[in-house]
Amino acid sequence: MRDDEGTARVNLPAHVLLRLCEQAGESAQKDFAQGLGSDVGRRIVERLGKAMQDASVEAWTEHLGGQLALLGLGDLSIEQWGKALVLVIDGAPQGTASIVGSLLGAAITRASGRSVQLIAFENESSVSYLVVSAEGALHALELMRSGAGLGQVVEQLHRGAA
């Protein structure tokens, strides 16, 4: 297949991609996802052009979600919890939470020029990713490992505990 830029693309079953990533190891898997995410971020920048600086959250969601859907990695919605930004992915293939998180983080970093990290909170039907700075990520992971859910982590970060 070729995309709208004429670049060759591959369409393959998710379980085959996951097997390949598992065999390649965690480091190669993260590198793969970040490379793919960086390309997604580049595409968003090119599509938004000069409007990039003033683009609304809705415009970002539309472009980022469209790219994610084209890759077959789920449907994106966005939630704002006070100052916190949460990306919610429905319908992602089972086992892709880490890949999708790395991809989204790299896409946002590339498109916005701001380094971000995503902390994944999985449930039965979706994965929610809390978008945080590097400093916020350390505290959010600590809270999550102690059993805090997404709402509790956001509340603690809002209190300035990060």
C-alpha positions, 0 to 999 in steps of 0.5 A: 500500500502507499499512503497519501505521501506516496510512502510504502506502507505495510498492513499486517495482523496485530498478533504478528507485529506483537510476536515480532516485537516480543522477539526483538526485545523491549529496547527494540520495541520501544525504538520501533514505537518511538520511530513510528510515533515521530513519523506520526508527529511529523505528519501532524506538523505538516498537515497543520502547518502554520496553524500548529501554534494555535491549533485547538485540543480538538484539532490535535485529537482529530489529526492524532486520532486519524493517524492512530486509526490508519495504523489500526491501533485504536480510536483516540479520544481526549479528556482534560482533568483540570490541568491534566491531559488524558488520552484514551484509546478504545479498540486497540489490539490486545497487548499493544498498550506499551507500543501505543504509549511510546508511539503517542509520546513520540508523536506529541513530543515531535509535533509540540517540541515538548518532551512528554511521557505517558503513563498507562492505566489499563482497564478491560475495554480501553487504555488511558494515558496520562500525559506528564513531564519527566518529573511528573512521570517519576511521581505518577509511576510511584503513586501508580505502583503503590496502588493509586488509580488514574483519578488519585494520581491526577489529584496528587499531581494537581496538589503539587505533589510532583 
